[in-house]
Amino acid sequence: MKKVVLQEFGGPEVLHWVDYPDPICPEDGWVVETRAIGLNFAEVVERRGQYRRDQKTPYEMGKEASGIICEKGPSAEGFEVGDAVIVVKFNNGCYGEKISAVPGQVLLPPEGFSFAEMSSFANTWATAWLALEEMGRVRPGESALIQAAAGGVGTAAVLLARSLGMAPIIGTAGTHEKCRLVESLGASRCVDYTSEDFRGTVTEITKGRGVDWCLESVGGEVYERSLESLGPTGRLVLIGFSSLSGDYSEQIPRLHPLTLFHRSISVSGLNVDKLDYPTLEGCWDSLVKHVNHHGLRPVIGPSFSFSDIVAAHTALESRNSTGKVVLEVDAS
Ligand SMILES: NC(=O)c1ccc[n+]([C@@H]2O[C@H](COP(=O)([O-])OP(=O)(O)OC[C@H]3O[C@@H](n4cnc5c(N)ncnc54)[C@H](OP(=O)(O)O)[C@@H]3O)[C@@H](O)[C@H]2O)c1
């Protein structure tokens, strides 16, 4: 079988599909034959070698995928050979034609999802769901500001915020076309933040109050303006820094607790990679129930064939994608 294991960090050209032995089926787990692989912006950062300070080659890639179980360990419970499943591996290894997985890494998909949709769900939607429900404690009628709202997590957040009764929802995105997509998903307004200051729109739409909840994933000036956009009791959930590169720890301004105190706002961070599987399982159960109830589906953007991984990474990295970038894997 073929998979991607980085031998060096760098640009998209360091991604190569190479022959590897089939994975060994865990005693209590499964081997899944991949049908689709969902790409995450974090994998762009990993590919550059800037995700963790201790990243070393050879380096496995890929956090989420979907496929069909082709092997089951003798003590595995809950899934059978032939089942269509989601695989999520925060310790990576999903860029492959076959993936081994242990309990907690295999999930039953929501109703009626295609393989592409299944591969775009676990990491991406769990992030948006936890940011809304767990960290943000959002309530119907509260206002939302969602940065990079046309992306994988962003589109999930818009759809979930709307289905949770939040209003108004303000999005931001990097082009006019992306903004139209965000508004078509239910945002009241989407601002092209490359040419316009979204703080004016926040002031106008919230009648000067500021937003109740903000999902921030861009960093830099967008982070600082997001913080300024919070209203009293507003909550900002920080999930990423897509615009920053290199060692971003020094690029993020320090936040004094007195600022939080004076304005009655809060800032929290969410890193799904670092949550344990039992914590996530509770999240997935409630998320799948919510998604089934509201008939929600991931927004799939450009799909690439398995062998076009360089083009797929380039599209995600160069902001030329909307929704989730997916690699389709042939069933042959
Ligand atoms: N903390 C967690 O547990 C967690 C989990 C999943 C994802 N995340 C984070 O959430 C964010 C979204 O992830 P995703 O996989 O769904 O990616 P994505 O949103 O589909 O892609 C990243 C988007 O960031 C925006 N962006 C703004 N400035 C950029 C720049 N200088 N270079 C590249 N992109 C830029 C672009 O949208 P525009 O062109 O519209 O600006 C781009 O499409 C990322 O920061 C990711 O690391 C965090």
The ligand as a MOL file (V3000), in Angstrom:
LIG
                    3D

  0  0  0     0  0            999 V3000
M  V30 BEGIN CTAB
M  V30 COUNTS 48 52 0 0 0
M  V30 BEGIN ATOM
M  V30 1 N -7.0720 24.0400 17.9940 0
M  V30 2 C -7.5950 22.9990 17.4050 0
M  V30 3 O -7.8880 21.9810 18.0300 0
M  V30 4 C -7.8310 23.0840 15.9320 0
M  V30 5 C -8.4290 22.0380 15.2210 0
M  V30 6 C -8.6730 22.2100 13.8570 0
M  V30 7 C -8.2640 23.3980 13.2330 0
M  V30 8 N -7.6380 24.3590 13.9500 0 CHG=1
M  V30 9 C -7.2000 25.6230 13.3430 0
M  V30 10 O -8.3380 26.2260 12.7630 0
M  V30 11 C -7.9580 26.9470 11.5990 0
M  V30 12 C -8.7600 26.4590 10.4250 0
M  V30 13 O -8.3490 25.1420 10.0940 0
M  V30 14 P -8.8730 24.4490 8.7680 0
M  V30 15 O -8.1580 23.1490 8.6670 0
M  V30 16 O -10.3540 24.4750 8.7270 0 CHG=-1
M  V30 17 O -8.2830 25.4170 7.6290 0
M  V30 18 P -9.0600 26.3990 6.6440 0
M  V30 19 O -9.8350 27.3790 7.4570 0
M  V30 20 O -9.8020 25.6130 5.6480 0
M  V30 21 O -7.8390 27.1180 5.9370 0
M  V30 22 C -7.1610 28.1530 6.5920 0
M  V30 23 C -7.7800 29.5220 6.2090 0
M  V30 24 O -7.1460 30.5190 6.9880 0
M  V30 25 C -7.2840 31.7490 6.3000 0
M  V30 26 N -6.0340 32.5100 6.3250 0
M  V30 27 C -5.9170 33.7660 6.7720 0
M  V30 28 N -4.6670 34.1950 6.6380 0
M  V30 29 C -3.9630 33.1870 6.0760 0
M  V30 30 C -2.6160 33.0600 5.6630 0
M  V30 31 N -1.7170 34.0610 5.8010 0
M  V30 32 N -2.2170 31.8820 5.1070 0
M  V30 33 C -3.0910 30.8700 4.9750 0
M  V30 34 N -4.4000 30.9400 5.3590 0
M  V30 35 C -4.8250 32.1090 5.8900 0
M  V30 36 C -7.6580 31.4200 4.8530 0
M  V30 37 O -9.0010 31.8170 4.6540 0
M  V30 38 P -9.3020 33.2580 3.9810 0
M  V30 39 O -8.6570 33.2430 2.6220 0
M  V30 40 O -10.7720 33.3000 3.9100 0
M  V30 41 O -8.6800 34.2650 4.8810 0
M  V30 42 C -7.5240 29.9070 4.7700 0
M  V30 43 O -8.4440 29.3610 3.8750 0
M  V30 44 C -6.4310 26.7540 11.4790 0
M  V30 45 O -5.7860 27.8210 12.1120 0
M  V30 46 C -6.1880 25.4710 12.2320 0
M  V30 47 O -4.8650 25.3550 12.7000 0
M  V30 48 C -7.4150 24.2130 15.2760 0
M  V30 END ATOM
M  V30 BEGIN BOND
M  V30 1 1 1 2
M  V30 2 2 2 3
M  V30 3 1 2 4
M  V30 4 1 4 5
M  V30 5 2 4 48
M  V30 6 2 5 6
M  V30 7 1 6 7
M  V30 8 2 7 8
M  V30 9 1 8 9
M  V30 10 1 8 48
M  V30 11 1 9 10
M  V30 12 1 9 46
M  V30 13 1 10 11
M  V30 14 1 11 12
M  V30 15 1 11 44
M  V30 16 1 12 13
M  V30 17 1 13 14
M  V30 18 2 14 15
M  V30 19 1 14 16
M  V30 20 1 14 17
M  V30 21 1 17 18
M  V30 22 2 18 19
M  V30 23 1 18 20
M  V30 24 1 18 21
M  V30 25 1 21 22
M  V30 26 1 22 23
M  V30 27 1 23 24
M  V30 28 1 23 42
M  V30 29 1 24 25
M  V30 30 1 25 26
M  V30 31 1 25 36
M  V30 32 1 26 27
M  V30 33 1 26 35
M  V30 34 2 27 28
M  V30 35 1 28 29
M  V30 36 1 29 30
M  V30 37 2 29 35
M  V30 38 1 30 31
M  V30 39 2 30 32
M  V30 40 1 32 33
M  V30 41 2 33 34
M  V30 42 1 34 35
M  V30 43 1 36 37
M  V30 44 1 36 42
M  V30 45 1 37 38
M  V30 46 2 38 39
M  V30 47 1 38 40
M  V30 48 1 38 41
M  V30 49 1 42 43
M  V30 50 1 44 45
M  V30 51 1 44 46
M  V30 52 1 46 47
M  V30 END BOND
M  V30 END CTAB
M  END
